[in-house]
Amino acid sequence: MTASTTAPSTLVTTDKVITSFDPPRTMAGAAIGVRDGLIDWVGPKDAAPADRYEQIVRLPGTALPGLVDAHVHLSFDPDVADPISDALDSVRARVTQTIESNGRRFLERGVTTVRDLGSMRGVVLEAGRGLGRGTWLGPRIVAADQPITRPQGHAWRIGIQSDSATSARAAVRDLFDRGAGAVKIMVTGGRMTVGTDPLSVEFPSHLIAAVVDAAHEVGLNVAAHCLSVAGIRAALSAQVDSIEHGTFISPNGLGCDEETVERLAQEIAQSGTYLCPTINADYPGRHPIPFEQRLHWVSILHRVGVKVIVGNDTGIPGLPPDLYPGALRALESAGMSSAQVLHSATALACQALGLGRNSGTLAPGLAADLIVVEGDPLADLRALSAPALVMVGGRTVAGSRT
């Protein structure tokens, strides 16, 4: 499908507009003006300069910033047992179809921005360029492209393997030159790669630091795959920008004592590092660590002030984009208020992705990425389940009222 890259200037009127969530800033009977991909007016709908817009869309409900999933794998088919092997064994056209299908499913859930944290070389980057050309409709994509890993390390079959500071820096430069918007590094092993150890630090600390230094030199943030206490400590020492998964497992399994978890959580908070727990209330039985245990860890992270952002690990077996609302409900179950959950899914996530100056709230001059839902998500997050309108860059791309 080919989609137009231009959209008519539009005035959207709703019962309520929530412009941001920290703290919640709401406006009853409000309107949002959109032109050339940007928001150019927000205010009472009775005062809206309606004659400036080519079309007016009147909807009941609540308008709010578009949602973010900060940890996805668009090129992975969640309906197969081994998404990496499936992608490697597929022709390029089929992988592209998977990316576009996952992207459209995200739009249907109100997700207007995703960060892709691992794919085969170039496939997601090219899909992102296709969005700009209007060849398909999907969310904005911040793509890390290939993850950096040790030789034979986690996800090595799709990654860039590095065993020296020189090759680590060269890997970052290559990713940057090809258009990557982030860097993913595999600090520990992972359960989807045979022969790797989720408990151990498989990428030496001096190489993690080399990746971080090289990435920051070119303005890229580094997301670190960490499944253990040792991995989290190594990532913090190297000053990564975000910790992915962040499970507090140790050589004793789940027996990491509460004092250690609390102390390490405080270190994460003090460092200002973001943490994406990739936890989902609709996927509790598929993860090897009990859901209640992971929920408890997230509650500690939140309580001590860690910047927790929303991410699903979408694309792993059994976890399609449709389950995105479960990530929001999981954070709520961990003790976050609905406003805190929505801040984590909008402005805070955009900051973690390096997009904070351009999106994440509704204000003149920012990207026109917004959704309209029936009901009030501050009162009940279930209001987000079926958006009536989804806009990305001022284009209406999904929604039950479109």
Secondary structure, 3 states (H helix, E strand, C coil): CCCCCCCCCEEEEEEEEEEEECCEEEEEEEEEEEECCEEEEEEEHHHCCHHHCCEEEECCCEEEECEEEEEECCCCCCCCCCHHHHHHHCCHHHHHHHHHHHHHHHHHCCEEEEEECCCCCCHHHHHHHHHHHCCCCCCEEEECCCCEECCCCCCCCCCEECCCHHHHHHHHHHHHHCCCCCEEEECECCCCCCCCCCCCECCCHHHHHHHHHHHHHCCCCEEEEEEEHHHHHHHHHCCCCEEEEEEEEECCECCCCHHHHHHHHHHHHHHCCEEECCCCCCCHHHCCCCHHHHHHHHHHHHHHCCEECCCCCECCCCCCHHHHHHHHHHHHHCCCCHHHHHHHCCHHHHHHCCCCCCCCCCCCCCECCEEEECCCCCCCHHHHCCCCEEEECCEEEECCCC
